Amino acid sequence: MDTTPKSEASDDTDQPIAWRAVPENTPVRSDGEQVGTVYDLLGSHEEDIFHGIVVQLKSKGRRVFVPADDVAALTASHVDVSLSAGELGALPEHTDERQFQLGMVGLLRKHVGWVKEKDR
């Protein structure tokens, strides 16, 4: 049984979480005020590398990319960024990029002129 008074108990929604666990549409805050919502989280799931977030701005109605270095906190209830509202508004609009992976055909194809490192 937990004997900690409710006023001292920590709120689980304010605890740091992994970047992959942040829910979509989570409020994004700058200086404690909501400036937008999380539209997308960018990173490599295979390598567990977090690149940043795409924020749907509240004031301008457009999406901007915020690099991981400018993300101060990730929680289930909010995401804090170190950029001011003005700095966020000045970021260029984010455009989705498509990624492609090399298929097996490309891996098995030999290229004329390529030499193995040990044969140099």
C-alpha positions as CSV (number, residue, x, y, z in Angstrom):
1,M,0.0,0.0,0.0
2,D,1.3,3.4,-0.9
3,T,1.6,5.7,2.1
4,T,2.7,8.8,0.2
5,P,0.1,11.6,0.4
6,K,-1.5,12.3,-2.9
7,S,0.0,15.8,-3.0
8,E,3.5,14.4,-2.9
9,A,2.8,11.5,-5.4
10,S,4.3,12.2,-8.8
11,D,2.1,12.4,-11.8
12,D,3.0,9.6,-14.3
13,T,2.1,11.8,-17.3
14,D,4.9,14.2,-16.4
15,Q,7.6,11.6,-16.2
16,P,10.1,11.4,-19.2
17,I,9.2,8.8,-21.7
18,A,10.9,7.3,-24.8
19,W,10.5,9.2,-28.1
20,R,8.6,6.3,-29.6
21,A,6.0,6.4,-26.8
22,V,4.9,10.0,-27.3
23,P,1.3,10.0,-28.4
24,E,0.3,11.9,-31.6
25,N,-1.4,15.3,-31.0
26,T,0.5,15.7,-27.7
27,P,0.7,19.4,-26.8
28,V,4.0,21.1,-27.6
29,R,5.0,23.8,-25.2
30,S,7.5,26.7,-25.3
31,D,8.2,28.7,-22.2
32,G,5.3,26.8,-20.5
33,E,2.7,27.8,-23.1
34,Q,1.2,25.6,-25.8
35,V,2.4,26.5,-29.2
36,G,1.2,23.5,-31.2
37,T,0.8,19.7,-31.2
38,V,3.0,16.8,-32.2
39,Y,2.3,15.9,-35.8
40,D,5.0,13.3,-36.2
41,L,8.2,11.9,-34.5
42,L,11.2,11.3,-36.8
43,G,13.9,8.8,-36.1
44,S,15.3,5.4,-36.8
45,H,13.3,2.6,-35.1
46,E,16.0,0.0,-36.0
47,E,18.8,2.0,-34.5
48,D,16.7,3.8,-31.8
49,I,17.9,7.2,-32.9
50,F,15.6,10.2,-32.3
51,H,16.0,13.0,-35.0
52,G,13.2,15.4,-33.9
53,I,9.5,16.2,-34.0
54,V,7.2,17.7,-36.6
55,V,5.0,20.3,-34.8
56,Q,1.7,21.5,-36.1
57,L,1.8,25.1,-35.1
58,K,-1.2,26.5,-33.3
59,S,-0.9,30.1,-34.5
60,K,0.2,29.7,-38.1
61,G,-1.5,26.4,-39.0
62,R,1.6,25.0,-40.6
63,R,4.1,22.2,-39.7
64,V,7.7,22.8,-38.8
65,F,10.6,20.4,-37.9
66,V,12.2,20.8,-34.5
67,P,15.6,18.9,-34.2
68,A,16.1,16.6,-31.3
69,D,18.7,19.0,-29.8
70,D,15.9,21.6,-29.3
71,V,13.5,19.2,-27.6
72,A,13.9,19.7,-23.9
73,A,11.4,17.1,-22.5
74,L,9.2,14.3,-23.8
75,T,6.3,13.2,-21.6
76,A,2.9,11.5,-22.1
77,S,1.1,14.8,-21.4
78,H,3.4,17.4,-23.2
79,V,6.6,18.0,-25.2
80,D,8.7,21.0,-24.2
81,V,11.0,22.7,-26.7
82,S,13.8,25.1,-26.0
83,L,12.9,27.4,-28.9
84,S,10.7,30.4,-28.3
85,A,7.3,30.8,-30.0
86,G,8.9,33.4,-32.4
87,E,11.8,31.0,-33.2
88,L,9.3,28.2,-34.0
89,G,7.3,30.5,-36.2
90,A,10.5,31.5,-38.1
91,L,11.3,27.8,-39.0
92,P,10.8,26.7,-42.6
93,E,7.7,24.7,-43.3
94,H,8.3,20.9,-43.1
95,T,7.9,18.8,-46.2
96,D,7.5,15.1,-46.0
97,E,10.3,13.1,-47.6
98,R,9.9,9.6,-48.8
99,Q,12.5,7.0,-47.9
100,F,13.4,4.0,-50.0
101,Q,15.3,0.9,-49.0
102,L,17.7,-1.0,-51.3
103,G,16.1,-4.2,-52.4
104,M,17.8,-7.6,-52.8
105,V,18.4,-7.0,-56.6
106,G,20.6,-4.0,-55.8
107,L,22.5,-5.9,-53.2
108,L,23.4,-8.7,-55.6
109,R,24.3,-6.6,-58.7
110,K,28.0,-6.3,-59.5
111,H,29.3,-2.9,-60.5
112,V,32.1,-2.7,-63.1
113,G,35.1,-0.9,-61.6
114,W,34.3,-1.5,-58.0
115,V,37.2,-3.1,-56.2
116,K,37.2,-4.8,-52.8
117,E,39.1,-2.9,-50.1
118,K,41.6,-5.8,-49.6
119,D,42.4,-5.8,-53.4
120,R,43.6,-2.1,-53.4
